[in-house]
Amino acid sequence: MDTAQKTAVRYVADPNVSRFTARAFASGFLAGLGHNPTFTIRGFACDVTFTPDVLTDAAIHFRTSSSSISLQDNVSAKDRAEIERTTNDQVLESGRFPEIVFESTKIASKKVTEGQYDVDITGNLTLHGVTQSHSFSAKAALTGDMLRGYGEFTLRQTDYSIKLVSVAGGALKVKDELQCSFDMVFRKQG
């Protein structure tokens, strides 16, 4: 059967085994005293559709609540509550901008070995009420009815009109760039 006759299949992320994190980095005079918080993105919905064997006509849809982001680091309950409150209220403004959405517009893949692909993804990311084109690379592994996608990318907060947080009169600030990483496990549907 040639590619034109194959039907696209849909894979849905399993949030119980998938991981998506964003790490912020401290800067400023007191950066050595601060920590670089890592946040876990929970409660997301993500699916991928593509034509088997060649990954043609691929599409990715990702959606999560901006308030579903939680601090992963081991800190006191008081510090955790304060960091998460600041993230939701001042950084993401979750009350005003409740969703984070990514919709792919172009996906190119190159087969590395059987079931292994290098993937270049471009799409529209809506974050903090701003939609920007965003591109990143990933690795994909297709085994039976399971697809795994993993990689990392950098995201600039100011590209999405997010105000950079600072404390202690600006002596401790958060850098503009966030380091995002993902390791997603998808299961074939139908």
N, C-alpha and C positions, 0 to 999 in steps of 0.2 A: 504494500500500500504506500503510495507516495505522500509527501507532506500535505499536498493540497486536499487530500481525502481525509486526513486525520482531523479529529475534533478536539478543540481546546478543552482542557480539564481544569478543574478548580481545586485548589488546596487551601485549607484554612489553618491559620496558626493555632497551635495548642498553647494557651497562655500558662498552663501548669509547668511546662518544661522550657518555654521560650524566655529569653532574657533581653531586655533593652535598658541601657543605662546612659546617663549623661553625667559627666564629671566637670565641675567648675574648678578654676584655679585662682588662688589668692595672689594679689600683687600689692604693691605699696610698701611703705616703710616697715610695717609690722607683719609682712607676709610670712616671715619665718615663724611667727607665733600662731598664725591661723592655720586652718587645715583646708584641704582641697576636697570639698564634699562631693560624694557620688550619690546620684539620685536614681532610683529604680522607677521605671514607668510600668504601671500595673493597669489591669482592666482594659487593655487595648483589644481591638478587633482588627485583624489583618488577613487578607486573602490574596492569593496569587493565581492567575489563570495563564495558561500557555499551551501550545501545541507540543505534545510529547516528542522526545528524542532530539528535537532541534531548538526547543525553547523559543519558537517564533511567536509573534503576536502576543508577547507576554504583557501582563498588566499587574500592577500592585496597587492595592487600596488599604490604607492604614488609617485608623481613627482611634483616638483616646480622649478621655476627659482630662483637661489640664489640671484638675484637682486630684487626679489619681497618681500624681508623682509623689514619691515618699523618699525620705533620706535613708540610704542604705548603711551609712557608717554607724559604728558603735560609739555613741555619745550619750550623755545623760539625758533623761526624759525631758528635763527642762530645756536643754540645748536643742534637742530634736524638735520639740514643740515650737520653739522660737524660729529655728531655721525653716521648718515646713510652713509656718505662718507667714514668714517673710517671703518665701518662694511663691506661695499662693496669692497673697494679698498685694505685694509690692512688685514682684518680678513678673509673674505670669498674669496677674490680675484675673484670676480664674472666674470671678463673678461676672466680669465684663466679657471675657473671651473663654468660654467654657470648653471649646474643643481644639484639638490639634489634629490636623488632617494632612495626609500625603497621598497624592494620586499621581501615579507614573504617567509620563507622556511619551517616553522613549526608553526601550530596554534593548541593549545589544549584548549578545553572549558569544563566548568562544569556548568550544569544547576543549578541555585540557586532556582528560582521559575519559574512559567510559563512566558516565554518570557524574562527572566533575566538570564544572563550568566556571569561567571568569565572567562576571557580569558587570556591565556599566549601566547605571540607572539614572535617568533624569526625570524629574517630575515637579509638581507644584506642591510646596509645603506651605500650609496655612498655620501660623503660629502667632499668638497675641494679636489676632485680627488682621495680620499682614500676610499676603500670599506672595511668595518668591519662588523662582525656579531654583531647584537645588539638584546637584549631581553628586554621585558617589559610586564607588566600586564595591563589589561584594564577591564572595565565593558562594557557589551553590553546589549541593550534592543531592542527587536524585537516586533513591534506593527504594525500589518497589513502590509502595503507596505513601512513602515519606519523602519530603523535601526539606533540606536544611539550608538556610541562608545565613551567612555571617560576614561581619566586616566592621569597619568603623569609619567615621567621618567627623569633620570639624564643622561647627555651626557658630556663626557670629550672632550674638544676641542683638546687637544694634541694627543688623539687617532686618530685624522684625520689630523695630521700635521698642525694644525692651531696655529699660533704664538699668544701668549697671549699679549693683548694690555696693554701698560702702558703709563702714562703721568706724568708730573712733575718729571722727572728724576727717575721714578720708585716708587715715593712716593704714587702713586695711580695706582693700577693694577686691572685687571679683573681676577677673580679666574678661574681656569680650568673648573670647573663644571658649566654646564648650567642646569637650571630646565625647562624642557619642559612640557607643558600641552596641552591637546586636548579635544575637545568636538565636535565630528563630527556627522552630521546628513546625512544619506544616504537614497536615494529614490530608490525603486525597479524599474528595467528596464524591458521592454517588458512583 
